């Protein structure tokens, strides 16, 4: 269960994306996924293998999602 303060923030973020920016589910999902990927890479000091393990996804999946989003690791590589 999300604490009430955090839930309010999540609710506001969702409402802003749907109402104000008129984004659909696909775009909201992609933005969220990309944010999670970037955060996982930051936590793992840019190590995609460790980030994939932490996210419980295959490393190839992470690499594909990173390429799709043009997410580049700190060393200049995508994977």
Buried (B, 14 or more C-beta within 10 A) or exposed (E): EEEEEEEEEEEEEEEEBEEEEEBEEEEBEBBEBBEEBBEBBEEBEBBBEBBBBBBEBEBEEBBBBBEEBEBBBEEEEEE
